[in-house]
Amino acid sequence: MGHVHVDATIRGRRPASVRFVVDTGATYSLISADLAKRVGIEAGPVRDRVRLASGRTVRLPTALGGIRIEGREAAPRRS
């Protein structure tokens, strides 16, 4: 079976259209530090623990951003 892709818009200070591989089992969607910088999303001081698809756990700097896929938009949830 092949990969499923979707075109989406990352909302930051400078929105950008990107193509994602869909992972229906993922809890979060992650983007690279380079893409975050390009759209103007800056990581905060907190490093969250993330379990990768390989099973390895790492601590990564994180930030919240919004995303729009096929006309539907999700804003970051605030705690």
N, CA, C, O and CB atoms as a CASP TS submission, in Angstrom:
PFRMAT TS
TARGET T0000
AUTHOR 0000-0000-0000
METHOD Language model
MODEL 1
PARENT N/A
ATOM      1  N   MET     1       0.849  -1.171   0.000  1.00  0.00           N
ATOM      2  CA  MET     1       0.000   0.000   0.000  1.00  0.00           C
ATOM      3  C   MET     1       0.895   1.235   0.000  1.00  0.00           C
ATOM      4  O   MET     1       1.940   1.238   0.651  1.00  0.00           O
ATOM      5  CB  MET     1      -0.966  -0.003   1.222  1.00  0.00           C
ATOM      6  N   GLY     2       0.504   2.275  -0.714  1.00  0.00           N
ATOM      7  CA  GLY     2       1.301   3.495  -0.797  1.00  0.00           C
ATOM      8  C   GLY     2       1.027   4.439   0.352  1.00  0.00           C
ATOM      9  O   GLY     2       0.206   4.167   1.227  1.00  0.00           O
ATOM     10  N   HIS     3       1.729   5.546   0.331  1.00  0.00           N
ATOM     11  CA  HIS     3       1.545   6.586   1.341  1.00  0.00           C
ATOM     12  C   HIS     3       0.393   7.500   0.937  1.00  0.00           C
ATOM     13  O   HIS     3       0.127   7.696  -0.249  1.00  0.00           O
ATOM     14  CB  HIS     3       2.845   7.405   1.533  1.00  0.00           C
ATOM     15  N   VAL     4      -0.286   8.054   1.936  1.00  0.00           N
ATOM     16  CA  VAL     4      -1.350   9.026   1.703  1.00  0.00           C
ATOM     17  C   VAL     4      -0.792  10.402   2.035  1.00  0.00           C
ATOM     18  O   VAL     4      -0.229  10.608   3.111  1.00  0.00           O
ATOM     19  CB  VAL     4      -2.632   8.704   2.561  1.00  0.00           C
ATOM     20  N   HIS     5      -0.948  11.341   1.110  1.00  0.00           N
ATOM     21  CA  HIS     5      -0.458  12.707   1.295  1.00  0.00           C
ATOM     22  C   HIS     5      -1.622  13.684   1.319  1.00  0.00           C
ATOM     23  O   HIS     5      -2.691  13.405   0.776  1.00  0.00           O
ATOM     24  CB  HIS     5       0.535  13.087   0.181  1.00  0.00           C
ATOM     25  N   VAL     6      -1.411  14.818   1.946  1.00  0.00           N
ATOM     26  CA  VAL     6      -2.401  15.890   1.965  1.00  0.00           C
ATOM     27  C   VAL     6      -1.653  17.222   1.889  1.00  0.00           C
ATOM     28  O   VAL     6      -0.586  17.386   2.482  1.00  0.00           O
ATOM     29  CB  VAL     6      -3.307  15.815   3.253  1.00  0.00           C
ATOM     30  N   ASP     7      -2.232  18.163   1.151  1.00  0.00           N
ATOM     31  CA  ASP     7      -1.684  19.517   1.105  1.00  0.00           C
ATOM     32  C   ASP     7      -2.308  20.310   2.244  1.00  0.00           C
ATOM     33  O   ASP     7      -3.517  20.241   2.466  1.00  0.00           O
ATOM     34  CB  ASP     7      -1.954  20.204  -0.282  1.00  0.00           C
ATOM     35  N   ALA     8      -1.487  21.060   2.961  1.00  0.00           N
ATOM     36  CA  ALA     8      -1.969  21.813   4.116  1.00  0.00           C
ATOM     37  C   ALA     8      -1.271  23.162   4.172  1.00  0.00           C
ATOM     38  O   ALA     8      -0.230  23.365   3.547  1.00  0.00           O
ATOM     39  CB  ALA     8      -1.737  21.025   5.428  1.00  0.00           C
ATOM     40  N   THR     9      -1.855  24.074   4.924  1.00  0.00           N
ATOM     41  CA  THR     9      -1.246  25.374   5.168  1.00  0.00           C
ATOM     42  C   THR     9      -0.891  25.470   6.643  1.00  0.00           C
ATOM     43  O   THR     9      -1.755  25.338   7.511  1.00  0.00           O
ATOM     44  CB  THR     9      -2.195  26.534   4.743  1.00  0.00           C
ATOM     45  N   ILE    10       0.379  25.700   6.918  1.00  0.00           N
ATOM     46  CA  ILE    10       0.846  25.917   8.291  1.00  0.00           C
ATOM     47  C   ILE    10       0.680  27.402   8.588  1.00  0.00           C
ATOM     48  O   ILE    10       1.164  28.248   7.836  1.00  0.00           O
ATOM     49  CB  ILE    10       2.351  25.451   8.486  1.00  0.00           C
ATOM     50  N   ARG    11      -0.006  27.716   9.688  1.00  0.00           N
ATOM     51  CA  ARG    11      -0.207  29.119  10.056  1.00  0.00           C
ATOM     52  C   ARG    11       0.851  29.551  11.059  1.00  0.00           C
ATOM     53  O   ARG    11       0.953  29.004  12.157  1.00  0.00           O
ATOM     54  CB  ARG    11      -1.621  29.337  10.640  1.00  0.00           C
ATOM     55  N   GLY    12       1.619  30.523  10.666  1.00  0.00           N
ATOM     56  CA  GLY    12       2.598  31.161  11.525  1.00  0.00           C
ATOM     57  C   GLY    12       2.597  32.638  11.173  1.00  0.00           C
ATOM     58  O   GLY    12       1.617  33.141  10.623  1.00  0.00           O
ATOM     59  N   ARG    13       3.668  33.332  11.476  1.00  0.00           N
ATOM     60  CA  ARG    13       3.762  34.737  11.056  1.00  0.00           C
ATOM     61  C   ARG    13       3.776  34.853   9.537  1.00  0.00           C
ATOM     62  O   ARG    13       3.313  35.845   8.975  1.00  0.00           O
ATOM     63  CB  ARG    13       5.023  35.392  11.645  1.00  0.00           C
ATOM     64  N   ARG    14       4.317  33.821   8.876  1.00  0.00           N
ATOM     65  CA  ARG    14       4.370  33.766   7.412  1.00  0.00           C
ATOM     66  C   ARG    14       3.843  32.402   6.982  1.00  0.00           C
ATOM     67  O   ARG    14       4.623  31.457   6.865  1.00  0.00           O
ATOM     68  CB  ARG    14       5.836  34.009   6.872  1.00  0.00           C
ATOM     69  N   PRO    15       2.532  32.275   6.742  1.00  0.00           N
ATOM     70  CA  PRO    15       1.954  30.967   6.390  1.00  0.00           C
ATOM     71  C   PRO    15       2.642  30.347   5.177  1.00  0.00           C
ATOM     72  O   PRO    15       3.144  31.053   4.302  1.00  0.00           O
ATOM     73  CB  PRO    15       0.457  31.109   6.113  1.00  0.00           C
ATOM     74  N   ALA    16       2.657  29.016   5.138  1.00  0.00           N
ATOM     75  CA  ALA    16       3.278  28.296   4.018  1.00  0.00           C
ATOM     76  C   ALA    16       2.456  27.064   3.693  1.00  0.00           C
ATOM     77  O   ALA    16       1.940  26.394   4.587  1.00  0.00           O
ATOM     78  CB  ALA    16       4.742  27.899   4.347  1.00  0.00           C
ATOM     79  N   SER    17       2.340  26.770   2.398  1.00  0.00           N
ATOM     80  CA  SER    17       1.676  25.543   1.953  1.00  0.00           C
ATOM     81  C   SER    17       2.714  24.431   1.913  1.00  0.00           C
ATOM     82  O   SER    17       3.811  24.611   1.384  1.00  0.00           O
ATOM     83  CB  SER    17       0.998  25.733   0.549  1.00  0.00           C
ATOM     84  N   VAL    18       2.361  23.287   2.474  1.00  0.00           N
ATOM     85  CA  VAL    18       3.280  22.144   2.523  1.00  0.00           C
ATOM     86  C   VAL    18       2.505  20.865   2.228  1.00  0.00           C
ATOM     87  O   VAL    18       1.280  20.833   2.340  1.00  0.00           O
ATOM     88  CB  VAL    18       3.988  22.049   3.912  1.00  0.00           C
ATOM     89  N   ARG    19       3.215  19.831   1.857  1.00  0.00           N
ATOM     90  CA  ARG    19       2.622  18.515   1.600  1.00  0.00           C
ATOM     91  C   ARG    19       3.050  17.580   2.727  1.00  0.00           C
ATOM     92  O   ARG    19       4.242  17.422   2.994  1.00  0.00           O
ATOM     93  CB  ARG    19       3.059  17.947   0.192  1.00  0.00           C
ATOM     94  N   PHE    20       2.072  16.963   3.384  1.00  0.00           N
ATOM     95  CA  PHE    20       2.314  16.082   4.512  1.00  0.00           C
ATOM     96  C   PHE    20       2.027  14.643   4.143  1.00  0.00           C
ATOM     97  O   PHE    20       1.173  14.368   3.300  1.00  0.00           O
ATOM     98  CB  PHE    20       1.472  16.496   5.703  1.00  0.00           C
ATOM     99  N   VAL    21       2.740  13.726   4.773  1.00  0.00           N
ATOM    100  CA  VAL    21       2.366  12.320   4.769  1.00  0.00           C
ATOM    101  C   VAL    21       1.381  12.151   5.923  1.00  0.00           C
ATOM    102  O   VAL    21       1.657  12.590   7.039  1.00  0.00           O
ATOM    103  CB  VAL    21       3.632  11.359   4.912  1.00  0.00           C
ATOM    104  N   VAL    22       0.250  11.526   5.668  1.00  0.00           N
ATOM    105  CA  VAL    22      -0.785  11.348   6.684  1.00  0.00           C
ATOM    106  C   VAL    22      -0.438  10.152   7.566  1.00  0.00           C
ATOM    107  O   VAL    22      -0.157   9.063   7.065  1.00  0.00           O
ATOM    108  CB  VAL    22      -2.177  11.156   6.027  1.00  0.00           C
ATOM    109  N   ASP    23      -0.459  10.361   8.877  1.00  0.00           N
ATOM    110  CA  ASP    23      -0.271   9.287   9.850  1.00  0.00           C
ATOM    111  C   ASP    23      -1.479   9.316  10.769  1.00  0.00           C
ATOM    112  O   ASP    23      -1.518  10.094  11.723  1.00  0.00           O
ATOM    113  CB  ASP    23       1.082   9.448  10.659  1.00  0.00           C
ATOM    114  N   THR    24      -2.466   8.473  10.489  1.00  0.00           N
ATOM    115  CA  THR    24      -3.710   8.502  11.253  1.00  0.00           C
ATOM    116  C   THR    24      -3.539   8.036  12.689  1.00  0.00           C
ATOM    117  O   THR    24      -4.433   8.237  13.511  1.00  0.00           O
ATOM    118  CB  THR    24      -4.740   7.654  10.576  1.00  0.00           C
ATOM    119  N   GLY    25      -2.410   7.417  13.006  1.00  0.00           N
ATOM    120  CA  GLY    25      -2.169   6.964  14.369  1.00  0.00           C
ATOM    121  C   GLY    25      -1.377   7.943  15.214  1.00  0.00           C
ATOM    122  O   GLY    25      -1.127   7.684  16.391  1.00  0.00           O
ATOM    123  N   ALA    26      -0.979   9.062  14.630  1.00  0.00           N
ATOM    124  CA  ALA    26      -0.162  10.034  15.360  1.00  0.00           C
ATOM    125  C   ALA    26      -1.025  10.886  16.287  1.00  0.00           C
ATOM    126  O   ALA    26      -2.140  11.268  15.934  1.00  0.00           O
ATOM    127  CB  ALA    26       0.606  10.933  14.380  1.00  0.00           C
ATOM    128  N   THR    27      -0.505  11.173  17.456  1.00  0.00           N
ATOM    129  CA  THR    27      -1.186  12.056  18.386  1.00  0.00           C
ATOM    130  C   THR    27      -0.944  13.512  18.011  1.00  0.00           C
ATOM    131  O   THR    27      -1.843  14.345  18.129  1.00  0.00           O
ATOM    132  CB  THR    27      -0.721  11.787  19.818  1.00  0.00           C
ATOM    133  N   TYR    28       0.266  13.816  17.561  1.00  0.00           N
ATOM    134  CA  TYR    28       0.646  15.174  17.192  1.00  0.00           C
ATOM    135  C   TYR    28       1.229  15.169  15.785  1.00  0.00           C
ATOM    136  O   TYR    28       1.678  14.138  15.285  1.00  0.00           O
ATOM    137  CB  TYR    28       1.662  15.762  18.205  1.00  0.00           C
ATOM    138  N   SER    29       1.212  16.329  15.164  1.00  0.00           N
ATOM    139  CA  SER    29       1.900  16.507  13.890  1.00  0.00           C
ATOM    140  C   SER    29       3.120  17.369  14.150  1.00  0.00           C
ATOM    141  O   SER    29       3.023  18.434  14.760  1.00  0.00           O
ATOM    142  CB  SER    29       0.964  17.153  12.807  1.00  0.00           C
ATOM    143  N   LEU    30       4.260  16.907  13.690  1.00  0.00           N
ATOM    144  CA  LEU    30       5.507  17.620  13.899  1.00  0.00           C
ATOM    145  C   LEU    30       6.027  18.148  12.571  1.00  0.00           C
ATOM    146  O   LEU    30       5.850  17.522  11.526  1.00  0.00           O
ATOM    147  CB  LEU    30       6.550  16.712  14.567  1.00  0.00           C
ATOM    148  N   ILE    31       6.669  19.306  12.627  1.00  0.00           N
ATOM    149  CA  ILE    31       7.346  19.843  11.452  1.00  0.00           C
ATOM    150  C   ILE    31       8.806  20.062  11.822  1.00  0.00           C
ATOM    151  O   ILE    31       9.159  20.135  13.000  1.00  0.00           O
ATOM    152  CB  ILE    31       6.675  21.174  10.955  1.00  0.00           C
ATOM    153  N   SER    32       9.631  20.163  10.819  1.00  0.00           N
ATOM    154  CA  SER    32      11.062  20.355  11.072  1.00  0.00           C
ATOM    155  C   SER    32      11.328  21.743  11.649  1.00  0.00           C
ATOM    156  O   SER    32      10.523  22.662  11.498  1.00  0.00           O
ATOM    157  CB  SER    32      11.870  20.154   9.776  1.00  0.00           C
ATOM    158  N   ALA    33      12.463  21.870  12.304  1.00  0.00           N
ATOM    159  CA  ALA    33      12.875  23.169  12.838  1.00  0.00           C
ATOM    160  C   ALA    33      13.039  24.182  11.708  1.00  0.00           C
ATOM    161  O   ALA    33      12.738  25.363  11.884  1.00  0.00           O
ATOM    162  CB  ALA    33      14.191  23.038  13.634  1.00  0.00           C
ATOM    163  N   ASP    34      13.515  23.725  10.544  1.00  0.00           N
ATOM    164  CA  ASP    34      13.683  24.629   9.401  1.00  0.00           C
ATOM    165  C   ASP    34      12.342  25.175   8.918  1.00  0.00           C
ATOM    166  O   ASP    34      12.226  26.366   8.629  1.00  0.00           O
ATOM    167  CB  ASP    34      14.394  23.908   8.253  1.00  0.00           C
ATOM    168  N   LEU    35      11.324  24.308   8.829  1.00  0.00           N
ATOM    169  CA  LEU    35      10.003  24.767   8.393  1.00  0.00           C
ATOM    170  C   LEU    35       9.399  25.702   9.433  1.00  0.00           C
ATOM    171  O   LEU    35       8.805  26.718   9.075  1.00  0.00           O
ATOM    172  CB  LEU    35       9.062  23.566   8.141  1.00  0.00           C
ATOM    173  N   ALA    36       9.542  25.377  10.709  1.00  0.00           N
ATOM    174  CA  ALA    36       9.028  26.251  11.766  1.00  0.00           C
ATOM    175  C   ALA    36       9.662  27.641  11.665  1.00  0.00           C
ATOM    176  O   ALA    36       8.977  28.653  11.810  1.00  0.00           O
ATOM    177  CB  ALA    36       9.302  25.637  13.160  1.00  0.00           C
ATOM    178  N   LYS    37      10.950  27.681  11.419  1.00  0.00           N
ATOM    179  CA  LYS    37      11.634  28.964  11.275  1.00  0.00           C
ATOM    180  C   LYS    37      11.114  29.719  10.055  1.00  0.00           C
ATOM    181  O   LYS    37      10.912  30.932  10.108  1.00  0.00           O
ATOM    182  CB  LYS    37      13.152  28.756  11.164  1.00  0.00           C
ATOM    183  N   ARG    38      10.898  28.992   8.952  1.00  0.00           N
ATOM    184  CA  ARG    38      10.422  29.622   7.713  1.00  0.00           C
ATOM    185  C   ARG    38       9.052  30.273   7.891  1.00  0.00           C
ATOM    186  O   ARG    38       8.799  31.339   7.329  1.00  0.00           O
ATOM    187  CB  ARG    38      10.358  28.589   6.592  1.00  0.00           C
ATOM    188  N   VAL    39       8.167  29.646   8.664  1.00  0.00           N
ATOM    189  CA  VAL    39       6.829  30.205   8.850  1.00  0.00           C
ATOM    190  C   VAL    39       6.735  31.118  10.074  1.00  0.00           C
ATOM    191  O   VAL    39       5.681  31.698  10.334  1.00  0.00           O
ATOM    192  CB  VAL    39       5.820  29.085   8.977  1.00  0.00           C
ATOM    193  N   GLY    40       7.817  31.246  10.814  1.00  0.00           N
ATOM    194  CA  GLY    40       7.837  32.175  11.943  1.00  0.00           C
ATOM    195  C   GLY    40       7.252  31.626  13.221  1.00  0.00           C
ATOM    196  O   GLY    40       6.704  32.381  14.025  1.00  0.00           O
ATOM    197  N   ILE    41       7.355  30.317  13.427  1.00  0.00           N
ATOM    198  CA  ILE    41       6.934  29.706  14.691  1.00  0.00           C
ATOM    199  C   ILE    41       8.188  29.443  15.507  1.00  0.00           C
ATOM    200  O   ILE    41       9.076  28.707  15.075  1.00  0.00           O
ATOM    201  CB  ILE    41       6.113  28.377  14.457  1.00  0.00           C
ATOM    202  N   GLU    42       8.259  30.047  16.690  1.00  0.00           N
ATOM    203  CA  GLU    42       9.447  29.894  17.531  1.00  0.00           C
ATOM    204  C   GLU    42       9.151  28.946  18.690  1.00  0.00           C
ATOM    205  O   GLU    42       8.117  29.043  19.350  1.00  0.00           O
ATOM    206  CB  GLU    42       9.920  31.267  18.064  1.00  0.00           C
ATOM    207  N   ALA    43      10.071  28.044  18.914  1.00  0.00           N
ATOM    208  CA  ALA    43       9.933  27.100  20.029  1.00  0.00           C
ATOM    209  C   ALA    43      10.075  27.831  21.357  1.00  0.00           C
ATOM    210  O   ALA    43      10.844  28.785  21.477  1.00  0.00           O
ATOM    211  CB  ALA    43      10.983  25.970  19.925  1.00  0.00           C
ATOM    212  N   GLY    44       9.335  27.378  22.332  1.00  0.00           N
ATOM    213  CA  GLY    44       9.431  27.940  23.667  1.00  0.00           C
ATOM    214  C   GLY    44      10.530  27.252  24.456  1.00  0.00           C
ATOM    215  O   GLY    44      11.253  26.417  23.912  1.00  0.00           O
ATOM    216  N   PRO    45      10.664  27.589  25.728  1.00  0.00           N
ATOM    217  CA  PRO    45      11.739  27.034  26.550  1.00  0.00           C
ATOM    218  C   PRO    45      11.499  25.590  26.990  1.00  0.00           C
ATOM    219  O   PRO    45      12.432  24.920  27.435  1.00  0.00           O
ATOM    220  CB  PRO    45      11.929  27.891  27.761  1.00  0.00           C
ATOM    221  N   VAL    46      10.272  25.105  26.874  1.00  0.00           N
ATOM    222  CA  VAL    46       9.936  23.758  27.333  1.00  0.00           C
ATOM    223  C   VAL    46      10.304  22.732  26.266  1.00  0.00           C
ATOM    224  O   VAL    46      10.025  22.917  25.081  1.00  0.00           O
ATOM    225  CB  VAL    46       8.434  23.658  27.682  1.00  0.00           C
ATOM    226  N   ARG    47      10.934  21.646  26.710  1.00  0.00           N
ATOM    227  CA  ARG    47      11.250  20.523  25.810  1.00  0.00           C
ATOM    228  C   ARG    47      10.335  19.372  26.191  1.00  0.00           C
ATOM    229  O   ARG    47      10.425  18.826  27.291  1.00  0.00           O
ATOM    230  CB  ARG    47      12.778  20.098  25.905  1.00  0.00           C
ATOM    231  N   ASP    48       9.459  19.012  25.270  1.00  0.00           N
ATOM    232  CA  ASP    48       8.500  17.938  25.526  1.00  0.00           C
ATOM    233  C   ASP    48       9.070  16.597  25.110  1.00  0.00           C
ATOM    234  O   ASP    48       9.853  16.499  24.166  1.00  0.00           O
ATOM    235  CB  ASP    48       7.187  18.200  24.791  1.00  0.00           C
ATOM    236  N   ARG    49       8.656  15.557  25.842  1.00  0.00           N
ATOM    237  CA  ARG    49       9.085  14.207  25.519  1.00  0.00           C
ATOM    238  C   ARG    49       8.189  13.669  24.410  1.00  0.00           C
ATOM    239  O   ARG    49       6.964  13.708  24.519  1.00  0.00           O
ATOM    240  CB  ARG    49       9.042  13.285  26.776  1.00  0.00           C
ATOM    241  N   VAL    50       8.804  13.170  23.348  1.00  0.00           N
ATOM    242  CA  VAL    50       8.080  12.666  22.182  1.00  0.00           C
ATOM    243  C   VAL    50       8.588  11.270  21.859  1.00  0.00           C
ATOM    244  O   VAL    50       9.796  11.040  21.805  1.00  0.00           O
ATOM    245  CB  VAL    50       8.249  13.616  20.956  1.00  0.00           C
ATOM    246  N   ARG    51       7.650  10.325  21.642  1.00  0.00           N
ATOM    247  CA  ARG    51       8.043   8.983  21.221  1.00  0.00           C
ATOM    248  C   ARG    51       7.946   8.918  19.702  1.00  0.00           C
ATOM    249  O   ARG    51       6.881   9.150  19.131  1.00  0.00           O
ATOM    250  CB  ARG    51       7.147   7.885  21.892  1.00  0.00           C
ATOM    251  N   LEU    52       9.053   8.605  19.058  1.00  0.00           N
ATOM    252  CA  LEU    52       9.127   8.548  17.614  1.00  0.00           C
ATOM    253  C   LEU    52       8.564   7.230  17.090  1.00  0.00           C
ATOM    254  O   LEU    52       8.370   6.285  17.855  1.00  0.00           O
ATOM    255  CB  LEU    52      10.565   8.731  17.152  1.00  0.00           C
ATOM    256  N   ALA    53       8.305   7.169  15.793  1.00  0.00           N
ATOM    257  CA  ALA    53       7.765   5.956  15.176  1.00  0.00           C
ATOM    258  C   ALA    53       8.673   4.756  15.420  1.00  0.00           C
ATOM    259  O   ALA    53       8.205   3.619  15.472  1.00  0.00           O
ATOM    260  CB  ALA    53       7.572   6.165  13.673  1.00  0.00           C
ATOM    261  N   SER    54       9.964   5.009  15.569  1.00  0.00           N
ATOM    262  CA  SER    54      10.916   3.922  15.827  1.00  0.00           C
ATOM    263  C   SER    54      10.802   3.372  17.242  1.00  0.00           C
ATOM    264  O   SER    54      11.392   2.339  17.557  1.00  0.00           O
ATOM    265  CB  SER    54      12.332   4.405  15.586  1.00  0.00           C
ATOM    266  N   GLY    55      10.045   4.059  18.099  1.00  0.00           N
ATOM    267  CA  GLY    55       9.914   3.662  19.494  1.00  0.00           C
ATOM    268  C   GLY    55      10.851   4.421  20.415  1.00  0.00           C
ATOM    269  O   GLY    55      10.688   4.392  21.634  1.00  0.00           O
ATOM    270  N   ARG    56      11.830   5.099  19.835  1.00  0.00           N
ATOM    271  CA  ARG    56      12.789   5.882  20.623  1.00  0.00           C
ATOM    272  C   ARG    56      12.101   7.121  21.186  1.00  0.00           C
ATOM    273  O   ARG    56      11.275   7.731  20.506  1.00  0.00           O
ATOM    274  CB  ARG    56      14.019   6.287  19.760  1.00  0.00           C
ATOM    275  N   THR    57      12.432   7.500  22.417  1.00  0.00           N
ATOM    276  CA  THR    57      11.889   8.699  23.052  1.00  0.00           C
ATOM    277  C   THR    57      12.962   9.779  23.092  1.00  0.00           C
ATOM    278  O   THR    57      14.102   9.529  23.485  1.00  0.00           O
ATOM    279  CB  THR    57      11.371   8.387  24.483  1.00  0.00           C
ATOM    280  N   VAL    58      12.576  10.987  22.677  1.00  0.00           N
ATOM    281  CA  VAL    58      13.500  12.127  22.678  1.00  0.00           C
ATOM    282  C   VAL    58      12.791  13.326  23.294  1.00  0.00           C
ATOM    283  O   VAL    58      11.563  13.367  23.373  1.00  0.00           O
ATOM    284  CB  VAL    58      13.999  12.458  21.228  1.00  0.00           C
ATOM    285  N   ARG    59      13.583  14.299  23.727  1.00  0.00           N
ATOM    286  CA  ARG    59      13.029  15.570  24.211  1.00  0.00           C
ATOM    287  C   ARG    59      13.299  16.613  23.136  1.00  0.00           C
ATOM    288  O   ARG    59      14.438  16.800  22.707  1.00  0.00           O
ATOM    289  CB  ARG    59      13.659  15.999  25.603  1.00  0.00           C
ATOM    290  N   LEU    60      12.224  17.300  22.702  1.00  0.00           N
ATOM    291  CA  LEU    60      12.333  18.273  21.629  1.00  0.00           C
ATOM    292  C   LEU    60      11.765  19.617  22.064  1.00  0.00           C
ATOM    293  O   LEU    60      10.793  19.663  22.817  1.00  0.00           O
ATOM    294  CB  LEU    60      11.615  17.772  20.377  1.00  0.00           C
ATOM    295  N   PRO    61      12.363  20.713  21.597  1.00  0.00           N
ATOM    296  CA  PRO    61      11.749  22.019  21.836  1.00  0.00           C
ATOM    297  C   PRO    61      10.447  22.071  21.036  1.00  0.00           C
ATOM    298  O   PRO    61      10.403  21.616  19.893  1.00  0.00           O
ATOM    299  CB  PRO    61      12.721  23.200  21.431  1.00  0.00           C
ATOM    300  N   THR    62       9.404  22.616  21.624  1.00  0.00           N
ATOM    301  CA  THR    62       8.098  22.598  20.972  1.00  0.00           C
ATOM    302  C   THR    62       7.461  23.979  20.940  1.00  0.00           C
ATOM    303  O   THR    62       7.839  24.883  21.685  1.00  0.00           O
ATOM    304  CB  THR    62       7.176  21.624  21.676  1.00  0.00           C
ATOM    305  N   ALA    63       6.500  24.109  20.068  1.00  0.00           N
ATOM    306  CA  ALA    63       5.688  25.321  19.947  1.00  0.00           C
ATOM    307  C   ALA    63       4.343  24.901  19.394  1.00  0.00           C
ATOM    308  O   ALA    63       4.213  23.816  18.827  1.00  0.00           O
ATOM    309  CB  ALA    63       6.375  26.403  19.028  1.00  0.00           C
ATOM    310  N   LEU    64       3.352  25.741  19.552  1.00  0.00           N
ATOM    311  CA  LEU    64       2.034  25.467  19.008  1.00  0.00           C
ATOM    312  C   LEU    64       1.814  26.315  17.770  1.00  0.00           C
ATOM    313  O   LEU    64       2.193  27.486  17.727  1.00  0.00           O
ATOM    314  CB  LEU    64       0.937  25.734  20.056  1.00  0.00           C
ATOM    315  N   GLY    65       1.202  25.714  16.770  1.00  0.00           N
ATOM    316  CA  GLY    65       0.866  26.446  15.558  1.00  0.00           C
ATOM    317  C   GLY    65      -0.460  25.938  15.045  1.00  0.00           C
ATOM    318  O   GLY    65      -0.986  24.945  15.549  1.00  0.00           O
ATOM    319  N   GLY    66      -1.002  26.601  14.056  1.00  0.00           N
ATOM    320  CA  GLY    66      -2.269  26.185  13.473  1.00  0.00           C
ATOM    321  C   GLY    66      -2.042  25.518  12.133  1.00  0.00           C
ATOM    322  O   GLY    66      -0.980  25.661  11.528  1.00  0.00           O
ATOM    323  N   ILE    67      -3.042  24.790  11.676  1.00  0.00           N
ATOM    324  CA  ILE    67      -2.952  24.114  10.389  1.00  0.00           C
ATOM    325  C   ILE    67      -4.325  24.136   9.722  1.00  0.00           C
ATOM    326  O   ILE    67      -5.357  24.039  10.387  1.00  0.00           O
ATOM    327  CB  ILE    67      -2.436  22.653  10.557  1.00  0.00           C
ATOM    328  N   ARG    68      -4.315  24.266   8.381  1.00  0.00           N
ATOM    329  CA  ARG    68      -5.558  24.211   7.615  1.00  0.00           C
ATOM    330  C   ARG    68      -5.414  23.123   6.561  1.00  0.00           C
ATOM    331  O   ARG    68      -4.460  23.125   5.784  1.00  0.00           O
ATOM    332  CB  ARG    68      -5.889  25.596   6.957  1.00  0.00           C
ATOM    333  N   ILE    69      -6.365  22.196   6.537  1.00  0.00           N
ATOM    334  CA  ILE    69      -6.364  21.094   5.577  1.00  0.00           C
ATOM    335  C   ILE    69      -7.742  21.042   4.929  1.00  0.00           C
ATOM    336  O   ILE    69      -8.754  20.907   5.617  1.00  0.00           O
ATOM    337  CB  ILE    69      -6.006  19.725   6.267  1.00  0.00           C
ATOM    338  N   GLU    70      -7.777  21.148   3.621  1.00  0.00           N
ATOM    339  CA  GLU    70      -9.017  21.066   2.849  1.00  0.00           C
ATOM    340  C   GLU    70     -10.124  21.933   3.435  1.00  0.00           C
ATOM    341  O   GLU    70     -11.256  21.480   3.609  1.00  0.00           O
ATOM    342  CB  GLU    70      -9.485  19.628   2.773  1.00  0.00           C
ATOM    343  N   GLY    71      -9.785  23.187   3.738  1.00  0.00           N
ATOM    344  CA  GLY    71     -10.769  24.142   4.230  1.00  0.00           C
ATOM    345  C   GLY    71     -11.109  24.028   5.700  1.00  0.00           C
ATOM    346  O   GLY    71     -11.854  24.854   6.226  1.00  0.00           O
ATOM    347  N   ARG    72     -10.573  23.014   6.378  1.00  0.00           N
ATOM    348  CA  ARG    72     -10.817  22.868   7.815  1.00  0.00           C
ATOM    349  C   ARG    72      -9.579  23.325   8.565  1.00  0.00           C
ATOM    350  O   ARG    72      -8.446  23.033   8.182  1.00  0.00           O
ATOM    351  CB  ARG    72     -11.177  21.395   8.184  1.00  0.00           C
ATOM    352  N   GLU    73      -9.830  24.048   9.639  1.00  0.00           N
ATOM    353  CA  GLU    73      -8.721  24.647  10.360  1.00  0.00           C
ATOM    354  C   GLU    73      -8.701  24.207  11.810  1.00  0.00           C
ATOM    355  O   GLU    73      -9.742  24.101  12.459  1.00  0.00           O
ATOM    356  CB  GLU    73      -8.793  26.154  10.278  1.00  0.00           C
ATOM    357  N   ALA    74      -7.501  23.952  12.308  1.00  0.00           N
ATOM    358  CA  ALA    74      -7.323  23.589  13.716  1.00  0.00           C
ATOM    359  C   ALA    74      -6.367  24.601  14.334  1.00  0.00           C
ATOM    360  O   ALA    74      -5.230  24.759  13.889  1.00  0.00           O
ATOM    361  CB  ALA    74      -6.777  22.115  13.876  1.00  0.00           C
ATOM    362  N   ALA    75      -6.843  25.269  15.348  1.00  0.00           N
ATOM    363  CA  ALA    75      -5.988  26.202  16.076  1.00  0.00           C
ATOM    364  C   ALA    75      -5.344  25.453  17.225  1.00  0.00           C
ATOM    365  O   ALA    75      -5.862  24.433  17.677  1.00  0.00           O
ATOM    366  CB  ALA    75      -6.794  27.436  16.592  1.00  0.00           C
ATOM    367  N   PRO    76      -4.213  25.958  17.699  1.00  0.00           N
ATOM    368  CA  PRO    76      -3.569  25.291  18.837  1.00  0.00           C
ATOM    369  C   PRO    76      -4.457  25.335  20.069  1.00  0.00           C
ATOM    370  O   PRO    76      -5.139  26.327  20.328  1.00  0.00           O
ATOM    371  CB  PRO    76      -2.215  25.939  19.145  1.00  0.00           C
ATOM    372  N   ARG    77      -4.438  24.250  20.820  1.00  0.00           N
ATOM    373  CA  ARG    77      -5.197  24.216  22.080  1.00  0.00           C
ATOM    374  C   ARG    77      -4.335  24.818  23.177  1.00  0.00           C
ATOM    375  O   ARG    77      -3.147  24.514  23.279  1.00  0.00           O
ATOM    376  CB  ARG    77      -5.632  22.754  22.453  1.00  0.00           C
ATOM    377  N   ARG    78      -4.918  25.644  23.969  1.00  0.00           N
ATOM    378  CA  ARG    78      -4.222  26.262  25.107  1.00  0.00           C
ATOM    379  C   ARG    78      -4.584  25.507  26.365  1.00  0.00           C
ATOM    380  O   ARG    78      -5.750  25.174  26.578  1.00  0.00           O
ATOM    381  CB  ARG    78      -4.584  27.773  25.248  1.00  0.00           C
ATOM    382  N   SER    79      -3.598  25.233  27.201  1.00  0.00           N
ATOM    383  CA  SER    79      -3.870  24.516  28.466  1.00  0.00           C
ATOM    384  C   SER    79      -4.414  25.450  29.497  1.00  0.00           C
ATOM    385  O   SER    79      -4.701  25.032  30.619  1.00  0.00           O
ATOM    386  CB  SER    79      -2.611  23.841  29.003  1.00  0.00           C
TER
END
